[in-house]
Amino acid sequence: MKLKMVKKQVQVVFEDGTKLEGAFFLSPSSARHWGAESLEEVLNGDRKFLPMELGPEKVVLISKSSILRVSANEKDEGVTPRGSIEIPAQVVFRSGETIDGIVYQDLPVTHSRLSDYLNRSEAFFHIEVDSKDCFVASAFVRLITSAPGMMHDPSP
């Protein structure tokens, strides 16, 4: 019996700056927790290539090692841990591109720095950018800074 997969609409940005819009396929049940598989689980899973639906009857396989970041089109409420600390952060990629966002950290107070969160994260870490879930490939990050009041004003 084949499980019906859940489609998660995303934008993928590759290391060369090109972008693809489509849907990743998530399992309706997670191996780690109650409920559906998360985008973070797919990105940090064992598969080297991820199927992505670009349109009806058009599926491509994307090499995870070429992904710079993935942004979900819809916010997933399960991504932000309850009682977590908001840490404004700026990510600077090896290309020089930057993104500003919020990292939500739920580690114990003795390990509550941005560095603690990043050093415990997997290949892709979560950062909220303009109220969207974004998953960044650590391998393409040059540096990350944390400072209060660093967030840019998203209003036009």
C-alpha positions as CSV (number, residue, x, y, z in Angstrom):
1,M,0.0,0.0,0.0
2,K,1.4,3.4,-1.0
3,L,1.0,6.3,1.4
4,K,-0.5,9.5,0.0
5,M,2.2,12.1,0.3
6,V,1.6,15.7,1.5
7,K,2.8,18.4,-0.9
8,K,4.6,21.4,0.7
9,Q,5.0,24.4,-1.6
10,V,8.5,25.9,-1.5
11,Q,11.0,28.1,-3.2
12,V,14.4,26.6,-3.5
13,V,17.5,28.8,-4.0
14,F,20.6,27.0,-5.3
15,E,24.2,27.9,-4.7
16,D,24.5,29.7,-8.0
17,G,21.5,32.0,-7.1
18,T,18.9,30.3,-9.4
19,K,15.5,29.6,-8.0
20,L,12.9,26.9,-8.4
21,E,9.3,27.0,-7.3
22,G,7.4,23.8,-6.7
23,A,6.4,21.2,-4.0
24,F,8.4,18.8,-1.9
25,F,6.6,15.6,-0.9
26,L,6.3,15.0,2.8
27,S,5.2,11.8,4.5
28,P,1.9,12.0,6.4
29,S,3.6,10.4,9.4
30,S,6.9,11.4,10.8
31,A,9.5,8.9,12.1
32,R,10.5,11.4,14.9
33,H,7.2,12.8,16.3
34,W,3.5,12.6,16.2
35,G,2.0,14.1,12.9
36,A,3.3,14.7,9.4
37,E,6.9,14.8,8.4
38,S,8.3,18.3,8.4
39,L,10.2,20.2,5.7
40,E,13.2,20.3,8.1
41,E,13.1,16.5,8.5
42,V,13.2,16.0,4.7
43,L,16.1,18.4,4.3
44,N,18.1,16.9,7.1
45,G,17.2,13.3,6.2
46,D,19.5,10.7,4.5
47,R,18.4,11.2,0.9
48,K,20.9,12.9,-1.3
49,F,18.3,13.7,-4.0
50,L,14.8,15.1,-3.3
51,P,11.9,14.8,-5.6
52,M,10.2,18.1,-6.4
53,E,7.0,18.6,-8.3
54,L,7.3,21.6,-10.7
55,G,3.9,21.1,-12.2
56,P,1.3,18.5,-13.2
57,E,3.2,15.4,-14.3
58,K,6.6,17.1,-14.0
59,V,8.8,15.9,-11.2
60,V,12.6,16.5,-10.9
61,L,15.2,15.2,-8.5
62,I,17.2,18.0,-6.8
63,S,20.6,17.4,-5.3
64,K,20.5,18.5,-1.7
65,S,24.2,19.4,-1.8
66,S,23.4,22.2,-4.3
67,I,20.6,23.8,-2.2
68,L,21.5,27.1,-0.5
69,R,18.2,27.6,1.2
70,V,14.5,26.6,1.0
71,S,11.6,28.9,1.9
72,A,8.1,27.5,2.6
73,N,5.2,29.4,1.0
74,E,3.1,28.8,4.1
75,K,4.2,29.0,7.8
76,D,4.2,25.7,9.7
77,E,3.2,26.3,13.3
78,G,5.1,23.3,14.5
79,V,8.5,24.7,13.5
80,T,8.7,27.3,16.2
81,P,9.2,25.6,19.6
82,R,6.9,26.8,22.5
83,G,8.7,28.9,25.0
84,S,11.6,29.6,22.7
85,I,13.8,32.6,22.7
86,E,13.8,34.9,19.7
87,I,17.3,35.8,18.5
88,P,17.5,38.3,15.6
89,A,20.2,37.1,13.2
90,Q,21.9,38.0,10.0
91,V,23.2,35.2,7.8
92,V,26.0,36.1,5.4
93,F,26.5,33.5,2.7
94,R,29.8,32.7,1.0
95,S,28.5,34.6,-2.1
96,G,28.2,37.8,0.0
97,E,24.4,37.7,-0.1
98,T,22.7,38.3,3.3
99,I,19.4,37.6,4.9
100,D,18.0,38.9,8.1
101,G,15.7,36.8,10.2
102,I,14.8,35.3,13.6
103,V,16.2,32.1,15.0
104,Y,14.0,30.4,17.7
105,Q,16.2,28.7,20.3
106,D,14.7,26.4,22.9
107,L,17.9,25.0,24.5
108,P,18.5,25.3,28.3
109,V,19.5,28.7,29.7
110,T,23.1,27.5,30.1
111,H,23.2,26.8,26.3
112,S,21.0,29.7,25.0
113,R,23.4,31.5,22.7
114,L,23.1,31.6,18.9
115,S,26.3,29.6,18.7
116,D,24.8,26.8,20.9
117,Y,21.8,26.5,18.6
118,L,23.9,26.5,15.4
119,N,26.4,24.0,16.7
120,R,23.6,21.6,17.6
121,S,21.7,22.0,14.3
122,E,22.0,19.6,11.4
123,A,22.9,20.3,7.8
124,F,20.0,22.8,7.4
125,F,18.9,25.1,10.2
126,H,15.7,27.1,10.6
127,I,15.4,30.9,10.4
128,E,12.2,32.9,10.1
129,V,12.6,35.4,7.3
130,D,9.7,37.9,6.6
131,S,7.3,35.6,8.5
132,K,8.2,32.6,6.4
133,D,10.0,29.4,7.4
134,C,13.4,29.3,5.8
135,F,15.9,26.5,6.0
136,V,19.5,27.4,5.3
137,A,22.3,25.0,4.4
138,S,25.1,25.5,6.9
139,A,27.7,24.5,4.3
140,F,27.1,27.8,2.4
141,V,27.2,30.1,5.3
142,R,30.3,32.4,5.8
143,L,29.2,34.0,9.0
144,I,26.2,34.7,11.2
145,T,25.8,37.7,13.5
146,S,23.3,38.3,16.3
147,A,22.3,41.7,17.5
148,P,19.1,43.3,18.9
149,G,17.4,45.8,16.6
150,M,19.0,44.3,13.5
151,M,15.8,43.3,11.8
152,H,14.8,45.3,8.7
153,D,11.4,46.9,8.3
154,P,9.4,44.7,6.0
155,S,6.9,47.5,5.2
156,P,7.1,49.0,1.7
